[in-house]
Amino acid sequence: MRVISGRQKGRILKAVPGESTRPTTDKVKESIFNIIGPYFQQGYGLDLFAGSGGLGIEGISRGLSKVIFVDRDAKAIQTIKKNIDLCGFQANAEVYKNDWKRALKAIIQRNIQFKVIWLDPPYHSDGYLAILEIISKHELLEKNGVVVCEHRKERELPATVHLLEKNKEEQYGTISISLYHRKDVEEEN
């Protein structure tokens, strides 16, 4: 695993020890950022189920001003912190050991909106729909922001969830990436 582009291009990242996480491959990560970016002018990111933190770190490297990393696994949290230190991104990152429900409650109270939200829960999780509903109902996504969902290719995510609309789905081997944007933005255009 490495940082693909930006300020820390080529930096090797540590993986979470054990089998508890599955890191997004460099090929998939590069494809995601080519679709959603590839670079950013400031803005916040949320890396929910962050694992090693590779997606959020890539976002900072490509211009996001801050990323909030959330994972409930202690080994993942240690790895995220090591990777942030390796990249010198301490001022650009907040790291929380928490489950997604508590993390989203805290974020809602802070009234933060995100340019990018990455969702990569365990593949057996049924949380996608609930998480997308919370993101939509509490307007956690900026007007032109994007939610990036990584999931098994056999799992079909809905075309719309409240005010979020899936406008792209790409497949990479056994995984799919579904991208959601706010419908109200498309209706304005």
Secondary structure, DSSP 8 states (H G I E B T S, - for coil): -B--SSTTTT-B----SSSS-----HHHHHHHHHHH-S--SS-EEEEET-TT-HHHHHHHHTT-SEEEEEES-HHHHHHHHHHHHHHT-GGGEEEEE--HHHHHHHHHHHT--EEEEEE---TT---HHHHHHHHHHTT-EEEEEEEEEEEETT----SEETTEEEEEEEEETTEEEEEEEEHHHHHH-
